[in-house]
């Protein structure tokens, strides 16, 4: 016998879309004609829209996984059978069900309100351009291209600087001496980066150099001692508007929603009936001399040393 596994964990809203049962807590769903149905169960039509909603949900939640239409229809039939059986048992009249249905209705109403607000107040191209100009296009910065040699001790770094002063090849010295495994394979090349991407002593040293110059004194960071060669610099190029438009859109939508919610709150009468901060337990009152029984002195334990947090890696 062929068995079809239920898809309840994948999709849920089609459960509501697929039923046409009357409920005293909510308006009845529109009547479904046979021409607009995919199946009939005990005289109850399952609308084509239920199948469409189920397909959409599965596409969104199953990361591209698809199911045969036969299985989806069978799923909706199973749901309809469960709905009819639950209704016959009057489970829809249970207090817990009515409460959960009311909560679901509130959630759907709030979502519908936000969706309608966004549809009525769409983000315009002019608003996106203004946001881009003020937050993205206005960003000014410098990118650097550099190489480095990382060693354990200051003495080693000074020795490398002395070899560079004699005309030594920076890339060859990096390949030979650097502890930074990745850069040791490509002459210490770090590529292009922003100063903020490096730890402060390193980035400060790079910014202070001229293009084509290397540090004359070792630069110490938590990783060791560096000899740095700044190969180039250029103004930071902000991404084009089209590249960030999709990222700016939801941000501007949230701003509009926040403004709308503030306006609603300002005209509403709201009273919070519960404390919003937890009361901290009262500190115990210090005992008086009279209340303390004399005891033998205890040896005090040594205080634990607090280790300083390590700096963030580059």
Buried (B, 14 or more C-beta within 10 A) or exposed (E): EEEBEEBEEBBEBBBBBBBBEEBEEEEEBEEBEEEEBBBEBEEBBBBBBBBEBBBEBBEEEEEEEEBEEEEBBBBBBBBBEBBBEBBEEEEBEEEEBBEEBEEEEEEEEEEEEBEEBBEEEEBEEEBBBEBBEEEBBEEEEEBBBBBBBBBEEEEBBBBBBEBBEEEEEBBEBBBEBBBBEEBBEEBBBBEBBEBEEBBEBBBEBBEEBEEEEBBEEBBBBEBBBBBBBBBEBEEEEBEEBEEBBEEBBEEBBEEBBEEBEEEEEEEEEEEEEEEEEEEEEEEEEEEEEEEEEEEEEEEEEEEEEEEEEEEEEB
